């Protein structure tokens, strides 16, 4: 049996540059194409927690005009935000900022919220998933090794849970592991099945 029989017969477009999201969808066995629009990812200052990734995910989806989406096609957009005590930790602009973020996360619990939007030419659905992540106390040497040998600059919160620092630094997660990677697969599967 072909894996495609387990999902509705949609053409899927993943609107994301993220190699992790692309790999996760490939691992699901789904056939898809990648098409992105470069848009500024700004959001209103008064948004709270989960409202931020929801807003940004919808912003990305709405860059695709409904009339231009072919029949039987779903656009998938997503945005992941890391929160530490209500402070947003975006992608660091340089190694110095990455080191600072990891020092902030060290020994603490933080929240990772990913919002996903599904859009066709007739409807749009957005959902979000929250995962609590607990870091051990990281040494300065561990943080420096990670920043110098991996690429924290393209990751919210300056880390990838699937990288070395995830192997040695994550004590516990409550919720979806794949959500922390940037795409909550179980929930995405369920939403696509209902779409």
C-alpha angles and dihedrals in degrees: 000000000000117000089230089072088067094065132050114271098265131142103234125212116189109206097201138104089203111120088202094057090046091051093047092054090047089051088054088059093240121146112226145148127227120234124161139181118209106231130163108259100219125142135187114275094232095064117115129218109295091023089072100061090037090055093046094046090052090045090056092046093049090056083076108072111224092229091058095054111096120234116274092022129124123199112208118201128172142180128194124201129185117213126195111184092332092312117121116232106199127180108306116247094218143357092272091058091045090055090049092051094049090050088053091050094045113114093000143101118243135176128239116199122187121187120197127194125199114198133181130168090272108034147014130209127186128189135167137208128203126207126184113219125194120202124199118229103287120211120230088245092055092049093047093047091052096047092047097046105035134042109256094159096083094050131084109243090017096269144085116216088212091057131085093276089057090053095052104023111043112090098176144350127201109202136007118358091198090053088064089052088056108265125066097215102189092051092043091052091050093048093048090049089055095041 
